[in-house]
Amino acid sequence: MSWAAHDLEPYVIQKHLGRKVAFMPLLAGSYAPDILTKWFVYGVGFFGFEAKASNPAQFHRGWPGVGFTHSLVFGVVLALIIYRVWGSPVVAYSFLIGQWAHALTDMGDTVGTMLFFPFSTHLFSIGAWAYAGELGRQVDAGAYFSGLGFAWDGVWVLWACLSWQVLTRDYFRREVIVGDPFYRWADKTLSEPLMLAVYRAAFFYGVCRWVAWTVWAHWIAGGASFNGKRYNFKLDLSWGGPHWVHGVQASTVNTAGCRCPCCRAAQRQLAAYGFLVLCVRVKKLRQRLGPDAIQGARDGASTGPLQGRPRLRRGSPRSGRSRSGRRSTPARTTAPGDRSPPGR
């Protein structure tokens, strides 16, 4: 997982692609895999009741679970739905780029992501920093900002700061509003300062989050407790660290199903239903592009723009030439009293 990269990636991508992408769908895609699932990793409490996954890593990244939200196919499916609803290619593929960036970034921890789900439940992991979501938000934050995850987010903070031009008012007018249908629609009712504040919000949130959690972990708290055990946040930039916390490994996920209600609800029938829907959509597409449509397209391509027109016979009124080969001249009518000789 990442604590700041998902906020800053859209600005870096926006800087390099400009009007070719729409920013708001790009940002939505970057948040999509975790927006409705990350809450249950640490637990959500209300009215004295706490909802939390009994196996956070299995729930967050595995199957059964919601690990499919970090797959490439999940981004493609949502992008197709977005295209079907809004009919805008730029909105669809901008969302897809953001979702893929999130899935690829989360490969950095020791759990990784199921990139090729539903074709495979294998977790692709680089293993650069420890996944410690099962130890609660504070210990997980302390572990993340004590290992290479801190350095990884620092790279995105630096890259985003080097792309500071995307935050200017002139860039927002010239690139973002022109390329993003959402801001073109919002420009009709909202003031420019308000839209600019909304556009810049994720950037400052990501940078401030990285700075605040780093300061909290190493200069304010220095450690945290979980289930009676104290963890001291010692900086450890070794591969797979920090090693003072037992990070969850990819090999331990997807070996046994999680018993929490969230994971039990995600059954294998969901993949079968998804495959069935995909087959139906492919069949309808083949019917739409059936032999008649394909043959018509081939005929149109073979005739060309000039072929297929009726040929004009020589001597016909539109050809302008007689059968003898001379160009025919229309008969001239003379008014009464006009003695001028007829033209040649």
RAJO-V268940 format. One record per residue. RES is the residue in one small letter. PSI is psi in whole degrees, 0 to 359 (999 if undefined). NEAR is the number of other C-alpha atoms within 12 Angstrom. Layout:
RES,PSI,NEAR + RES,PSI,NEAR
//
This chain:
m,163,45 + s,145,47 + w,344,41 + a,337,41 + a,322,42 + h,337,44 + d,330,40 + l,337,49 + e,316,44 + p,327,46 + y,321,44 + v,317,33 + i,319,31 + q,321,35 + k,322,29 + h,333,19 + l,338,21 + g,232,29 + r,352,25 + k,345,25 + v,159,36 + a,127,40 + f,314,47 + m,314,39 + p,326,38 + l,316,44 + l,320,41 + a,320,35 + g,325,39 + s,330,39 + y,343,37 + a,315,34 + p,333,41 + d,351,29 + i,326,21 + l,4,16 + t,329,30 + k,335,33 + w,323,22 + f,352,32 + v,315,37 + y,340,29 + g,143,23 + v,125,19 + g,139,12 + f,134,9 + f,39,7 + g,3,7 + f,136,9 + e,127,15 + a,118,21 + k,143,29 + a,133,33 + s,335,27 + n,87,37 + p,318,41 + a,318,48 + q,317,44 + f,316,43 + h,322,47 + r,352,50 + g,185,41 + w,124,40 + p,146,37 + g,196,40 + v,24,41 + g,341,44 + f,342,42 + t,343,41 + h,19,48 + s,160,41 + l,325,32 + v,324,29 + f,319,33 + g,321,38 + v,317,28 + v,313,25 + l,323,30 + a,321,33 + l,321,25 + i,317,20 + i,319,24 + y,323,21 + r,323,14 + v,311,13 + w,337,16 + g,24,15 + s,114,23 + p,321,24 + v,324,30 + v,319,36 + a,308,35 + y,339,32 + s,317,40 + f,317,41 + l,318,42 + i,317,39 + g,318,43 + q,319,41 + w,322,39 + a,320,36 + h,312,42 + a,320,43 + l,325,33 + t,320,37 + d,357,43 + m,346,34 + g,336,36 + d,183,41 + t,352,38 + v,312,40 + g,195,44 + t,152,47 + m,79,39 + l,323,34 + f,24,25 + f,141,31 + p,6,29 + f,336,18 + s,143,20 + t,15,30 + h,136,27 + l,118,40 + f,116,31 + s,135,30 + i,328,25 + g,32,31 + a,325,33 + w,160,44 + a,139,47 + y,118,50 + a,34,42 + g,335,42 + e,351,32 + l,12,34 + g,165,32 + r,315,27 + q,313,28 + v,322,38 + d,317,41 + a,317,43 + g,320,48 + a,318,47 + y,316,49 + f,11,44 + s,357,41 + g,199,41 + l,345,33 + g,322,44 + f,317,42 + a,322,30 + w,314,32 + d,327,37 + g,326,28 + v,317,22 + w,325,31 + v,314,33 + l,316,23 + w,319,25 + a,321,33 + c,325,22 + l,343,17 + s,33,24 + w,340,22 + q,334,23 + v,346,34 + l,352,31 + t,155,19 + r,322,21 + d,319,15 + y,321,24 + f,318,34 + r,318,24 + r,325,19 + e,311,28 + v,309,38 + i,321,31 + v,322,24 + g,347,30 + d,115,34 + p,329,28 + f,313,28 + y,331,30 + r,323,24 + w,317,15 + a,334,21 + d,342,21 + k,336,13 + t,329,12 + l,154,16 + s,156,15 + e,318,20 + p,323,16 + l,315,16 + m,322,26 + l,322,26 + a,319,19 + v,319,23 + y,322,37 + r,349,31 + a,311,21 + a,327,30 + f,307,34 + f,329,24 + y,315,23 + g,315,30 + v,313,31 + c,325,22 + r,316,29 + w,315,36 + v,314,23 + a,314,23 + w,326,32 + t,314,34 + v,317,21 + w,316,23 + a,323,32 + h,345,26 + w,343,18 + i,297,15 + a,306,22 + g,350,25 + g,171,29 + a,162,27 + s,148,20 + f,124,21 + n,41,11 + g,357,8 + k,135,14 + r,133,18 + y,122,29 + n,130,28 + f,79,34 + k,133,27 + l,127,27 + d,99,27 + l,21,23 + s,161,20 + w,127,21 + g,2,31 + g,179,35 + p,144,37 + h,1,28 + w,355,28 + v,144,35 + h,97,21 + g,142,33 + v,135,33 + q,153,33 + a,330,29 + s,341,22 + t,355,22 + v,148,34 + n,10,32 + t,333,18 + a,140,18 + g,147,28 + c,143,30 + r,1,20 + c,156,23 + p,327,19 + c,317,29 + c,325,33 + r,332,23 + a,337,18 + a,91,24 + q,167,19 + r,341,19 + q,336,14 + l,320,19 + a,321,22 + a,317,15 + y,319,14 + g,320,20 + f,322,19 + l,316,14 + v,319,15 + l,319,17 + c,319,14 + v,317,14 + r,321,16 + v,321,15 + k,316,14 + k,323,13 + l,321,14 + r,324,15 + q,321,14 + r,324,13 + l,50,15 + g,185,15 + p,323,14 + d,315,13 + a,320,15 + i,318,15 + q,322,13 + g,322,14 + a,322,15 + r,319,13 + d,319,16 + g,324,15 + a,327,14 + s,326,13 + t,323,13 + g,178,12 + p,337,10 + l,339,11 + q,159,12 + g,354,12 + r,148,9 + p,134,8 + r,145,11 + l,129,12 + r,148,14 + r,132,17 + g,353,17 + s,160,15 + p,326,15 + r,340,14 + s,331,17 + g,5,18 + r,145,18 + s,174,17 + r,337,14 + s,350,10 + g,343,13 + r,149,12 + r,126,17 + s,143,18 + t,130,15 + p,144,13 + a,139,9 + r,131,12 + t,134,13 + t,139,12 + a,157,9 + p,132,7 + g,357,8 + d,112,10 + r,9,10 + s,143,11 + p,147,10 + p,146,13 + g,161,11 + r,999,9
//
